[in-house]
Every structure is written in C-alpha cells, then in structure tokens.
C-alpha cells in the first residue's frame, strides 16, 4: 500500500489542456507511485533471490563458535535477504524522484495499472492476514470479530472524514490541551499497571526468567560495573546508568525496578502522544489515534507474557529512546527553526544505548530532515552532514564524561553491539522465519506505504513538512528495527514490531483522513480505506482490556501473600535470606584448604541474577555481562581473566548450564567442590555428577555448583 494515499489513480491535480488530457502528468505522483511500485517490487524480489546466497557469504564470512549445548541457529541467508529486500522501497523512491517526472504514459492505461497494483497489494495483505492464522504461525493476533469490527470502524471513519468531522478548526485552549494530556497519561499508566511486580508476584503474573536478565543489568551498575567500559549490556547500555541511582533511592527491590520500567513506558508513550498531537495539531484527534496505538503496544508487550521477548526488553528498554527521538524530531519540524545537531545527539545516545533500534532511529532522523526539507542543495546537505557528525561526537562526549568520572576510562563503542554481533553471526537466539506470507509482510508493506507517501509529498512540495518528515521517520525506523525480528523470527516475536507499526498506521490514517476530507475523488481509494482499516483494527483492542485492569485489582495482586513459583530455569529476584545459601555463595578459599566468608570478595556468577545477589551479599560479581549469557569461549575467558585480576578464585555455575562449561572450566585450572573436597576433571565423565556440592534458594530449583581456581594456588592439607 504505497504512496497512493497521497494521490490515487482517481486524483486529478489541476485542469489540463485537452491536448494533454490523455497523458499522465508528472504531477500525478500518487498514480505514478503505483506504476513504479510493481517493477520496484519485482526487481527487489529478483535481487533477494539472486544476491542473497553470495552476499550472505560476504556479510558473514565466518560464524562465531559457541560453547557446547548453547542453542544456536545461524540464519545468515535470511538476514541478508531481508537487508536486500529494503532495496525495493528505495527503488520506488528513486523511480519517483528520477524517472516519474520524465516518463509519459496514457492516462487510462496508468489508471488501470495503478488500480490493478492496488488490488494486488490488497490481495497480498488479505492473504498474509489469513496465513497468520494457520498452524505454522501458531498465533493469529486478530480474531474474526476484530476484523468485522475494524471493517465497521473503517466505514464510519471514512464517512466522518468525508463530511469533514475529523478535520477543521485546530484552536484549543491550554487547559484543554493539558487535560487531554493528563487523560492520555492516566490511561497509559492504568493500562500498564501489570508491569509492576514484586519478587513473588512476577512468578505468577510475569516473566521471571527473562526479567532476571534485564534487572541484573541495572544491578551490575549498583555492583560497581560501568556499561561500555567493563560491562557489556544486551538490552540497553545507558538506561542502567539512569536506573541504578533511582533504584538505590527507592530501594533495591524488584518492585522498585518494575516501577521504573512502568514509568519509562508511560514516558515513552507520552512521547508518541506528543508526536501525534503535533502532526494532527489537535489534542482530541491525537488522543483518538493515540489510544489504539497505546493499547496495541500493550498487547505486544504483555499478551504473551511468558515469552522471552514479551516484556520490558522491547517496551521500554529498546523502544523508549527512539520514541523520545521521534518526539524531538517532530518538535523541531513543527517549529521549523533551530539547530539540528541536538537531534543527532539524542539519536547518537539511542544508538549507544542499543544498536538494534538506536541505529534505526539515527537513520530515521536523517531521513525525516531530508524528506521534510526536500530538495536540499549542496550547502544544506553539507550542513546536515555536519550536524550528524557533531551530534554523534556530542553523544560520545556525554557518555565519556560519565564513564571517566565513574570508571576513569573512555567508553568502548564496540560493546554496544557485542551481543548483537553474537546473535547475528553466532546464531544464538536466532530462529528461521516460519513463512514469508504472514503479518510481518503486512508490517513491511505498511512501512513501504509510509515511505512512498512521504516521497510523494516531498516531491509535490506539500506544505506540511512535519507530516512528511514523520512519515519518513516512521518508515525508516520501522524497516531498521524490524531487522531485530528477522533474527528472532518466532511467531511470538511478531509483537516486537507493534510499537513502530502502530506509529506508521496512525500517520497513514492522518493522510487518509485529510485526503478524504479534501473530496478529491468520488469514492474512497483502496489505500485510504486500508489505512483506516488498520487504525480501526488497532482500536478493537480497546474493548479487550487486560485482566486486573483497575488499580485496586493491581494493589490486591501486589499485596497478596503469594508463594513463589519455581520454574526449572528461574533464579532468585532478591538476595535469598537462607543462611546456608548465603554461606555457600559468599565463602571463598582461605589459602589453607578451607573457605571463609570475606566481605567484598570477587566472585564470578554465571547466573542470570549474579550481580543482584552479589550486591545483596556485599560481594563483587566480576562477570562483565549477565552471567547466564556465557555463550562462547571468549566470553568465558574474559570473565575468568577478570576474576583472577581481581584476586578472586571462585566461580558459581547453575546446574542448568553446567554442561556448557563443564569441560572448559577444568581445562582452565578450576576444580569443582564435591562432597569429598575439590575434585579435578569433568563431572559425569571423570567422576559422578551426583558428588557435586550444590545449593538452591529454597523453592528455586536452579541449583548452584561451586568451582575454585587452583592454578598457582595448590591446596594444602
């Protein structure tokens, strides 16, 4: 559904002379967009098929080896083909800019081809939505009742837009603006109350396994680590620097950490509301678009609560910074004046925080300025390039000031993509795309529609540069952030696309409403109806509220006396009070064949909450990442080298991942603590694994084993 939203085949720009009435004018860019969409798509598909195999070998010349038992599924070809597929919308942009104004075609033929292209795109969308409900996808996301409701909503929106009820006067008082903002914030805060959890409630109502990894990154800062210097974060390199002081102030509990996550979500979606308010120039219209987008974001974040990508790591840890950047870009375009380099400082910080989504936001920011101010002469392009360079340098300097004060070292940008590179090249956490035809294809086409609409508006010099720029921003950010899903291409990973998709759908709905209000065609076009159907489909989730929506229900949930559940792979979300467990974890070799509890001792926790437990016990966890993420020999060696450099000799390994390092630790001079003392060799091969001394945290069944470095420190009788 490409740029036809801005000028469909039925659109007539201005009266033409009779001698030219049978030709498509260069100004009919909406129609031209559909004409060029077909060859652009065909060429894009051909490039994906032909260039995918050879380019995948060039982009991924060698795979990163992983430790035994680490599940990995390298998908170099799939990732490469997605990158190549992005050429199709870029080919459409180039065709519109370079060829469409110069190519003449009979008007009737153009209308026929454009109409056929629209119907073909509609057919692909319908097929994808139907395919999504088949067993291979496992998740349909939308029910038949929702589709019926969306169809009714589409008709209602089209009629209202045609009569001008959705457009008109934009004047509003400051009191009304503040009131509607308060309504948006209140609705968001209530809708996302399920983000709040205690260490007990999260085992019943949340995702305790994955939350452990995310919370541990904040506790790593509390435990003395500095992101980008001596710690590699998987979800966000900069957020822990802000969250850790707040957590220390509120209390080092999971409830406090989830409260910060909840607040960050509300702030993130407030930025989305700010974008829509500036684009629509109406708080009431913005609220009408915002509520469907907000509840749909909640669907993606919480509906599949027990899946690894269901909560916190996408909303807000990965998406919050890009949405803040989007709001800053919209504010700058709306004002039409001011320096642009601060935008790239913000985008640079987003990229340093998380490379997957941050780089997409950086590219989207540059695209928004290019499309909104098209055409730019050489001087303006040079000025924009200078702003990019200055902004990125400023972002690095700001982070460097923090790391120098905190750790006395400069940040290492390579740490921003350490795990991203491991996932891509090593295949850790990578799954094959179930099918090409499915909801992700609809999302892809929506981004293509937004980019096409932005291009048509830019080439026509439409006066509202804000809408043009934000359409381009949403498209480029959507394409870039969707690369994350192409790695984790499991059915439950589709909701990772929803926040960016909701933004694009909302902006396209604005275009459609304005087009219908202008009455440029007798009947609504297929692209306009598709945009209205999309936003109406999101609105159907408003009538499917989350369970325990009311605040008093959430208070009851958090204050109830719950017995923590114990999934096999869970770890403590608070430093356990069990004295035996604490002694086992805290005791270190005394140099005389025994163990002693030594406050502040350096220990290597290869667990998901190692920094959390270490901070609670007054220890120093030296592992420079969340310990359960020890996927490669390099990561293991880095952690052990830091342990030795800190004067530590003890490593703690859960039974769950012991097969991963059972051979590597003895090879590096470590012996396991057994019932008969320290024992050399590999458990289960050189001696019975049952002899290992283990400790668990009460109901948590993920038992720990203790390993001691005996290299250079022989045991004494």
Secondary structure, 3 states (H helix, E strand, C coil): CCHHHHCCCCCCCCCCCHHHCCECCCCCHHHHHHHHHHHHHHHHHHHHHHHHHHHHHHHCCCCCCCCCCCCECCCHHHHHHHHHHHHHHHHHHHHHHHHCCCCCCEHHHHHHHHHHHHHHHHHHHHHHHHHCCCCCCCCCCCCHHHHHHHHHHHHHHHHHHHCCCCCCCCCCCHHHHHHHHHHHHHHHHHHCHHHCCCCCCHHHHCCHHHHHHHHHHHHHHHCCCCECCCECCCCCCCHHHHHHHHHHHHCCCHHHHHHHHHHHHHHHHHHHHHHHHHHHCCHHHHHHHHHHHHHHHHHHHHCCCCCCCCCECCCECCHHHHHHHHHHHHHHHHHCCCCCHHHHHHHHHHHHHCHHHHHHHHHHHHHHHHHHCCCCCHHHHHHHHHHHHHHHHHHHHHHHHHHHHHHCCCCCHHHHHHHHHHHHHHCECCECCCCCCCHHHHHHHHHHHHHHHHHHHHHCCCCCHHHHHHHHHHHHHHHHHHHHHHHECCHHHHHHHHHHHHHHHHHHHHHHHHHHHCCCCCCCCHHHHHHHHHHHHHHHHHHCCCCCCCHHHHHHHHHCCCCCCCCCCCCCCCCCCCHHHHHHHHEEECCCCCEEECCCCEEEEECCCHHHHHHHHCCEECCCCCHHHCCCHHHHHHHHHHHHHCCCCEEEEEHHHHHHHHHHHHHCCEEEEECCEEECCCECCCECHHHECEECCCCCCCCEEEEEECCCCCCCC
